[in-house]
Amino acid sequence: MISANAERDYKEFTTTQSEDDNSRNKSDRSDIRVKDFDETKLLNFYNLGGIRFQNIAANDALITSKINTMLAEGWDLAFVTSAVESDAGEKDGQGIFITRLVFKKLKQ
């Protein structure tokens, strides 16, 4: 799990394209990159023997702990999105599934 500690304003890195001006966005990637973040290690679901249900249970416990802590700190779960980049064929052997939990801070 990744939680950014630094804030970014997307407007600083956004350009508007038009028929009259279609120049490239010249934003410096190093200015966009966030190096101040928290990372919580999660376990792989699979090993050589197949699915490790203990790892799934451990990940669920960690994620539930994080969500419960955030709710107790005044955050509200706004919505959940997920995406998949699946195996691209015989020589790929890779895929990724990502779930994003989007929180908003409740007004005090």
ROFIFI-40475 format. One line per 4 residues: number of its first residue (from 1); their letters; for each residue x, y, z negated of N, C-alpha, C, CB. Coordinates in Angstrom, 2 decimals, always signed. Atoms other than C-alpha are relative to their C-alpha. Glycine has a CB too. Example, Ala and Ser with C-alpha at 12.3 -4.5 7.8 and 13.67 -1.06 7.14 Angstrom:
2
1> AS> +0.89 -1.19 +0.00 +12.30 -4.50 -7.80 +0.90 +1.20 +0.00 -0.99 +0.03 -1.25  -0.82 -1.19 +0.06 +13.67 -1.06 -7.14 -0.77 +1.09 -0.73 +0.41 +0.46 +1.42
This chain:
108
1> MISA> +0.85 -1.17 +0.00 +0.00 +0.00 +0.00 +0.90 +1.23 +0.00 -0.97 +0.00 -1.22  -0.77 -1.23 -0.12 +1.29 +3.43 +0.90 -0.89 +1.19 -0.39 +0.55 +0.18 +1.44  +0.69 -1.23 +0.39 +0.24 +6.73 -0.71 +0.98 +1.15 +0.14 -0.55 -0.09 -1.46  -0.87 -1.16 -0.20 +1.77 +9.98 +0.52 -0.12 +0.95 -1.18 -0.36 +0.73 +1.32
5> NAER> -0.03 -1.01 +1.06 +2.81 +12.47 -2.18 +0.18 +1.40 +0.57 +1.13 -0.31 -0.99  -0.20 -1.29 -0.66 +3.53 +15.23 +0.32 -1.23 +0.32 +0.85 +1.29 -0.01 +0.88  +1.13 -0.42 -0.82 +0.87 +17.26 +2.10 +0.49 +0.52 +1.33 -0.83 +1.07 -0.72  -0.28 -0.53 -1.33 +0.84 +18.10 +5.79 -1.27 +0.66 +0.51 +0.49 -1.12 +0.97
9> DYKE> +1.11 -0.67 -0.65 -1.39 +20.57 +7.65 +0.10 -0.32 +1.49 +0.02 +1.56 -0.26  -0.06 +0.44 -1.39 -2.18 +19.04 +11.04 +0.10 +1.18 +0.97 -1.21 -0.84 +0.32  +0.00 -1.17 -0.88 -2.61 +22.55 +12.50 +1.42 +0.45 +0.35 -0.76 +1.14 -0.64  -1.39 -0.39 -0.25 +1.14 +23.14 +12.19 +0.63 -0.82 +1.13 +0.82 -0.16 -1.28
13> FTTT> -0.59 +0.91 -0.98 +1.77 +20.26 +14.62 -0.94 -0.27 +1.17 +0.38 -1.30 -0.67  +1.00 +0.17 -1.04 -1.14 +20.73 +17.03 +0.13 +1.10 +1.03 -1.41 -0.01 -0.59  +0.03 -0.97 -1.09 -1.11 +22.42 +20.43 -1.26 -0.24 +0.83 +1.27 -0.10 +0.90  +1.17 +0.11 -0.86 -3.97 +23.07 +22.82 +0.47 -0.02 +1.46 -1.00 +1.18 -0.24
17> QSED> -0.33 +0.13 -1.41 -3.64 +21.94 +26.41 -1.11 +0.63 +0.83 +0.21 -1.49 +0.40  +0.99 -0.57 -0.92 -5.36 +23.77 +29.27 +0.54 -0.12 +1.42 -0.31 +1.49 -0.35  -0.46 +0.05 -1.40 -5.20 +23.94 +33.07 +1.15 +0.98 +0.22 -1.15 +0.33 +0.97  -1.03 -1.03 -0.18 -3.08 +27.10 +32.79 +1.27 -0.31 -0.77 -0.54 +1.34 -0.44
21> DNSR> -1.17 +0.31 +0.83 -0.76 +25.76 +30.08 -0.09 -1.46 -0.44 +0.08 +0.95 -1.24  -0.03 +1.40 +0.38 -0.02 +22.06 +29.89 +1.40 -0.42 -0.46 -0.46 -0.88 +1.18  -1.33 +0.30 +0.51 +3.38 +22.28 +28.22 -0.10 -0.99 -1.15 +0.71 +1.28 -0.46  -0.03 +1.03 +1.03 +4.38 +19.55 +25.82 +0.02 +0.59 -1.40 +1.21 -0.90 +0.18
25> NKSD> -0.05 -0.36 +1.41 +3.95 +19.73 +22.07 +1.46 -0.13 -0.45 -0.97 -0.90 -0.87  -1.43 -0.03 +0.36 +7.42 +20.70 +20.79 +0.24 -0.22 -1.49 +0.60 +1.32 +0.42  -0.17 +0.24 +1.44 +6.84 +19.73 +17.14 +1.17 -0.94 -0.24 -1.30 -0.57 -0.62  -1.14 +0.84 +0.38 +9.93 +18.27 +15.50 -0.50 -1.14 -0.88 +1.09 +0.84 -0.73
29> RSDI> +0.49 +1.17 +0.75 +9.19 +14.73 +14.31 +0.53 -0.02 -1.43 +0.41 -1.28 +0.72  -0.56 +0.01 +1.36 +11.47 +15.21 +11.30 -0.79 +0.93 -0.93 +1.48 +0.42 +0.03  +0.85 -0.88 +0.81 +9.17 +18.04 +10.11 -1.33 -0.67 -0.36 -0.26 +1.31 +0.73  +1.27 +0.69 +0.22 +6.13 +15.75 +10.36 +0.18 -1.16 -0.98 -0.57 -0.52 +1.33
33> RVKD> -0.26 +1.20 +0.80 +7.70 +12.73 +8.66 -0.13 +0.26 -1.49 +1.38 -0.54 +0.31  +0.16 -0.08 +1.45 +6.79 +12.15 +5.01 +0.99 -0.97 -0.64 -1.47 -0.32 -0.43  -0.97 +0.84 +0.69 +9.63 +10.88 +2.84 -0.32 -0.15 -1.48 +1.40 +0.58 +0.17  +0.42 +0.05 +1.40 +7.88 +11.40 -0.50 -1.31 -0.76 -0.08 -0.14 +1.45 -0.60
37> FDET> +1.20 +0.82 +0.06 +5.46 +8.51 -0.91 +0.20 -1.14 -1.00 -0.35 -0.57 +1.39  -0.02 +1.17 +0.88 +4.55 +5.65 -3.23 -0.30 -1.23 +0.85 -1.04 +0.14 -1.17  +0.22 +1.26 -0.71 +4.77 +2.09 -1.92 -0.22 -1.10 -1.03 +1.21 -0.35 +0.93  +0.29 +1.14 +0.86 +3.13 -0.83 -3.69 +0.14 -1.26 +0.85 -1.44 +0.10 -0.63
41> KLLN> -0.26 +1.23 -0.75 +4.40 -4.21 -2.51 -1.21 -0.93 -0.05 +1.24 -0.71 -0.54  +1.03 +1.03 -0.09 +1.78 -6.70 -1.31 +0.65 -1.27 +0.54 -1.19 +0.46 +0.92  -0.55 +1.30 -0.40 +2.36 -10.39 -0.62 -0.56 -0.45 +1.34 -0.29 -1.05 -1.07  +0.47 +0.57 -1.27 +2.11 -12.20 +2.72 -1.10 -1.01 -0.27 +1.17 -0.65 +0.77
45> FYNL> +1.06 +0.99 +0.14 -1.02 -14.26 +3.20 +0.45 -1.40 +0.39 -1.19 +0.41 +0.84  -0.42 +1.29 -0.55 +0.86 -17.03 +5.01 +1.41 -0.36 -0.43 -0.10 +0.02 +1.50  -1.36 +0.51 +0.10 +3.89 -19.20 +4.45 +0.09 -1.22 +0.91 +0.38 -0.36 -1.49  -0.15 +1.15 -0.89 +5.21 -22.34 +6.16 -1.13 -1.02 -0.16 +1.33 -0.68 -0.27
49> GGIR> +1.07 +0.96 +0.25 +2.42 -24.40 +4.57 -1.38 +0.50 +0.40 -0.01 -0.36 -1.45  +1.30 -0.56 -0.38 -0.38 -22.09 +5.73 -0.38 +1.18 -0.88 -1.09 -1.07 -0.08  +0.50 -1.13 +0.80 -2.54 -19.64 +3.82 +0.32 -0.24 -1.47 -1.53 +0.20 +0.20  -0.25 +0.05 +1.45 -1.42 -18.90 +0.23 -1.10 +0.78 -0.70 +1.42 +0.58 -0.36
53> FQNI> +1.14 -0.64 +0.65 -4.61 -18.21 -1.65 +0.41 +0.75 -1.26 -1.05 -1.03 -0.34  -0.49 -0.73 +1.17 -2.62 -17.17 -4.74 +0.44 +1.41 +0.39 +1.17 -0.75 -0.66  -0.44 -1.32 -0.48 -1.13 -14.31 -2.69 -1.19 +0.90 +0.31 +0.88 -0.15 +1.23  +1.21 -0.78 -0.29 -4.57 -13.22 -1.52 -0.61 +0.50 -1.30 -1.03 -0.85 +0.79
57> AAND> +0.55 -0.39 +1.31 -5.80 -13.21 -5.13 +0.86 +1.08 -0.65 -0.12 -1.22 -0.93  -0.90 -1.00 +0.59 -2.71 -11.27 -6.27 -0.17 +1.35 +0.68 +1.47 -0.47 +0.10  +0.20 -1.25 -0.74 -3.16 -8.66 -3.51 -1.33 +0.64 -0.38 +0.06 -0.26 +1.51  +1.31 -0.54 +0.39 -6.85 -8.29 -4.37 +0.07 +0.65 -1.38 -1.06 -1.11 +0.00
61> ALIT> -0.14 -0.56 +1.35 -5.92 -7.70 -8.03 +0.74 +1.34 +0.04 +0.75 -1.00 -0.92  -0.75 -1.25 -0.11 -3.36 -5.02 -7.09 -0.84 +1.11 +0.62 +1.28 -0.21 +0.83  +0.81 -1.00 -0.70 -5.71 -3.24 -4.69 -1.15 +0.46 -0.90 -0.55 -0.58 +1.32  +1.09 -0.35 +0.92 -8.59 -3.37 -7.21 +0.52 +0.90 -1.12 -0.64 -1.27 -0.59
65> SKIN> -0.60 -0.82 +1.05 -6.29 -1.94 -9.89 +0.23 +1.43 +0.50 +1.33 -0.61 -0.47  -0.26 -1.32 -0.58 -5.26 +0.94 -7.60 -1.31 +0.77 +0.18 +0.74 -0.13 +1.36  +1.29 -0.66 -0.22 -8.87 +1.72 -6.64 -0.63 +0.43 -1.32 -0.97 -0.92 +0.77  +0.59 -0.34 +1.32 -10.08 +1.60 -10.25 +0.73 +1.15 -0.66 +0.02 -1.23 -0.92
69> TMLA> -0.78 -1.11 +0.56 -7.25 +3.90 -11.36 -0.36 +1.31 +0.69 +1.51 -0.27 +0.15  +0.34 -1.21 -0.73 -8.06 +6.40 -8.61 -1.41 +0.49 -0.36 +0.10 -0.24 +1.52  +1.36 -0.39 +0.39 -11.77 +6.35 -9.48 -0.01 +0.64 -1.39 -0.94 -1.21 +0.03  -0.09 -0.54 +1.36 -10.91 +6.96 -13.15 +0.65 +1.38 -0.01 +0.80 -0.95 -0.91
73> EGWD> -0.68 -1.30 -0.11 -8.73 +9.93 -12.06 -0.82 +1.03 +0.76 +1.34 -0.17 +0.68  +0.87 -0.97 -0.65 -11.67 +11.60 -10.30 -0.06 -0.07 +1.50 +0.41 +1.33 -0.38  +0.07 +0.17 -1.45 -11.27 +10.31 -6.75 -1.27 -0.77 +0.34 +1.25 -0.75 +0.54  +1.17 +0.70 -0.48 -14.21 +9.03 -4.71 +0.36 -0.67 +1.32 -1.22 +0.96 +0.17
77> LAFV> -0.26 +0.71 -1.24 -13.96 +6.38 -2.00 -0.98 +0.52 +1.05 -0.13 -1.54 -0.18  +0.85 -0.64 -1.01 -15.26 +8.26 +1.06 -0.40 -0.99 +1.09 +0.71 +1.20 +0.61  +0.31 +1.01 -1.02 -15.00 +5.55 +3.72 +1.19 -0.92 +0.21 -0.40 +0.67 +1.32  -1.00 +1.02 -0.27 -13.08 +2.52 +4.91 +0.05 -0.21 +1.51 -0.31 -1.34 -0.75
81> TSAV> -0.16 +0.32 -1.42 -11.66 +1.95 +8.40 +0.99 -1.14 +0.13 +0.47 +1.25 +0.82  -0.95 +1.09 -0.24 -9.87 -1.04 +9.82 +0.34 -0.05 +1.48 -0.57 -1.36 -0.48  -0.44 +0.13 -1.38 -7.95 -1.82 +12.97 +0.86 -1.25 +0.13 +0.79 +1.26 +0.46  -0.79 +1.20 -0.26 -6.23 -4.78 +14.59 +0.85 +0.23 +1.24 -0.93 -1.24 +0.18
85> ESDA> -0.86 +0.13 -1.18 -3.26 -5.06 +16.92 +0.34 -1.47 +0.02 +1.31 +0.95 -0.06  -0.14 +1.46 +0.03 -3.39 -8.72 +17.82 +1.13 -0.47 +0.91 -1.32 -0.66 +0.42  -1.04 +0.66 -0.80 -0.95 -11.12 +19.43 -0.20 +0.32 +1.48 -0.02 -1.53 -0.24  +0.08 -0.42 -1.41 -0.16 -9.93 +22.97 +0.42 -1.11 +0.96 +0.88 +1.21 +0.22
89> GEKD> -0.32 +1.08 -0.93 +0.62 -13.34 +24.40 +1.07 -0.92 -0.53 +0.42 +0.55 +1.32  -0.91 +1.09 +0.35 +2.99 -16.26 +24.36 +1.31 +0.45 -0.64 +0.31 -0.80 +1.21  -1.31 -0.42 +0.51 +6.21 -14.32 +23.71 -0.09 +1.07 -1.08 +0.83 +0.51 +1.14  +0.14 -1.05 +1.01 +4.78 -11.74 +21.29 +0.12 -0.58 -1.41 -1.35 +0.72 +0.16
93> GQGI> -0.04 +0.60 +1.33 +4.02 -13.76 +18.17 -0.21 +0.96 -1.15 +1.30 -0.68 -0.19  +0.19 -1.01 +1.02 +3.17 -10.59 +16.30 -1.43 +0.50 +0.03 +0.98 +1.17 +0.19  +1.30 -0.62 +0.11 +0.01 -8.95 +15.12 -0.07 +0.73 -1.32 -1.15 -1.04 +0.13  +0.13 -0.74 +1.24 -1.08 -6.53 +12.46 -1.47 +0.35 -0.21 +0.89 +1.29 +0.01
97> FITR> +1.35 -0.42 +0.39 -4.32 -5.82 +10.63 +0.20 +1.06 -1.07 -0.88 -1.22 -0.53  -0.16 -1.08 +0.96 -4.64 -2.56 +8.77 -1.37 +0.47 -0.47 +0.80 +1.18 +0.63  +1.22 -0.57 +0.58 -7.33 -1.27 +6.44 +0.40 +1.30 -0.69 -0.69 -0.99 -1.00  -0.25 -1.29 +0.65 -7.41 +2.37 +5.39 -1.18 +0.34 -0.89 +0.24 +1.12 +1.05
101> LVFK> +1.00 -0.46 +0.95 -9.28 +3.45 +2.31 +0.20 +1.50 -0.14 +0.12 -0.74 -1.40  -0.11 -1.45 +0.02 -9.97 +7.17 +2.51 -0.75 +0.53 -1.22 -0.55 +0.63 +1.32  +0.56 -0.55 +1.24 -10.54 +8.95 -0.80 -0.10 +1.50 +0.11 +0.86 -0.40 -1.23  +0.08 -1.46 +0.14 -11.64 +12.49 -1.58 -0.05 +0.31 -1.48 -1.25 +0.60 +0.76
105> KLKQ> -0.04 -0.42 +1.40 -11.05 +14.33 -4.82 -1.32 +0.69 -0.34 +1.21 +0.95 -0.28  +1.24 -0.60 +0.45 -14.25 +15.13 -6.66 +0.29 +1.34 -0.67 -0.74 -0.93 -0.97  -0.18 -1.32 +0.59 -14.64 +18.76 -7.70 -0.26 -0.08 -1.50 -0.93 +1.05 +0.68  +0.12 +0.01 +1.46 -14.16 +19.31 -11.41 -0.87 +1.13 -0.48 +1.36 +0.09 -0.65
